[in-house]
């Protein structure tokens, strides 16, 4: 999956209009960053290429870019 396609998928996870997320956004500033979004993110990453991420790894992320890197999405 390309970075742009992954960001569009994250737009859905965060329930924001398509094209909203660019990467530098702070997760704490996103209204819909909650446990349901975290579960949706885990499912998205797993369905992308089978990469397994844990809630602990996600808690260490502070930006959307961090989530992209954790998912091992290439630019």
C-alpha positions as CSV (number, residue, x, y, z in Angstrom):
1,X,0.0,0.0,0.0
2,X,1.3,3.5,-0.8
3,X,1.6,6.2,1.8
4,X,-1.2,8.2,0.2
5,X,-3.5,5.2,0.1
6,X,-2.6,4.4,3.8
7,X,-3.3,8.0,4.8
8,X,-6.7,7.9,3.1
9,X,-7.5,4.7,5.1
10,X,-6.4,6.6,8.2
11,X,-8.9,9.3,7.3
12,X,-11.6,6.7,7.5
13,X,-10.3,5.4,10.8
14,X,-10.3,8.9,12.3
15,X,-13.6,9.7,10.6
16,X,-12.3,12.8,8.9
17,X,-12.8,14.0,5.3
18,X,-10.7,12.2,2.7
19,X,-7.4,13.9,2.2
20,X,-7.3,15.6,5.7
21,X,-4.4,13.7,7.2
22,X,-0.9,14.5,5.9
23,X,1.3,13.1,8.6
24,X,2.5,15.7,11.1
25,X,-0.8,15.9,12.9
26,X,-0.6,15.1,16.6
27,X,-2.7,12.2,17.7
28,X,-3.8,13.9,20.9
29,X,-5.2,16.7,18.8
30,X,-7.5,14.3,16.8
31,X,-10.9,14.2,18.2
32,X,-11.5,10.5,17.2
33,X,-8.3,9.1,18.5
34,X,-9.6,6.6,21.0
35,X,-9.7,2.9,21.7
36,X,-12.0,2.2,18.8
37,X,-9.7,4.0,16.4
38,X,-6.7,2.1,17.8
39,X,-8.5,-1.2,17.1
40,X,-9.3,-0.1,13.6
41,X,-5.7,0.9,13.1
42,X,-4.5,-2.5,14.2
43,X,-6.9,-4.2,11.8
44,X,-5.9,-1.9,9.0
45,X,-2.2,-2.6,9.5
46,X,-2.8,-6.4,9.8
47,X,-5.0,-6.5,6.6
48,X,-2.4,-4.5,4.7
49,X,0.4,-7.0,4.9
50,X,0.0,-9.0,8.0
51,X,2.2,-6.7,10.2
52,X,1.4,-7.1,13.8
53,X,1.4,-4.1,16.1
54,X,0.6,-4.0,19.8
55,X,-1.3,-1.3,21.7
56,X,2.0,-0.6,23.6
57,X,3.7,0.2,20.2
58,X,0.8,2.5,19.3
59,X,0.9,4.3,22.6
60,X,4.5,5.2,21.8
61,X,3.3,7.1,18.7
62,X,2.5,10.8,19.0
63,X,1.8,11.7,15.3
64,X,0.1,10.3,12.3
65,X,3.6,10.0,10.7
66,X,4.6,7.7,13.7
67,X,1.6,5.5,12.8
68,X,2.6,5.3,9.2
69,X,6.2,4.3,10.2
70,X,4.9,1.7,12.6
71,X,2.9,0.2,9.8
72,X,6.1,0.0,7.7
73,X,4.5,2.1,4.9
74,X,7.1,3.3,2.5
75,X,7.0,6.9,1.0
